[in-house]
């Protein structure tokens, strides 16, 4: 059985961002060089450049 503390620690290792234009929340799954792979709550994935997530007009880090 998974301990809730372990789950919380795992989430902290993977930042969560909200796209301000769409309202969709994405979790960082993998970072490699300047590429970031994101996954939303339904499982859709997309790749972005790390510098895109630094744009505060479009992306908000929520965790």
PyMOL commands that set and color helices and strands:
alter all, ss='L'
color gray80, all
select helices_A, chain A and resi 4-13+50-53
alter helices_A, ss='H'
color red, helices_A
select strands_A, chain A and resi 16-19+25-32+35-40+45-49+59-61
alter strands_A, ss='S'
color yellow, strands_A
deselect
rebuild
show_as cartoon
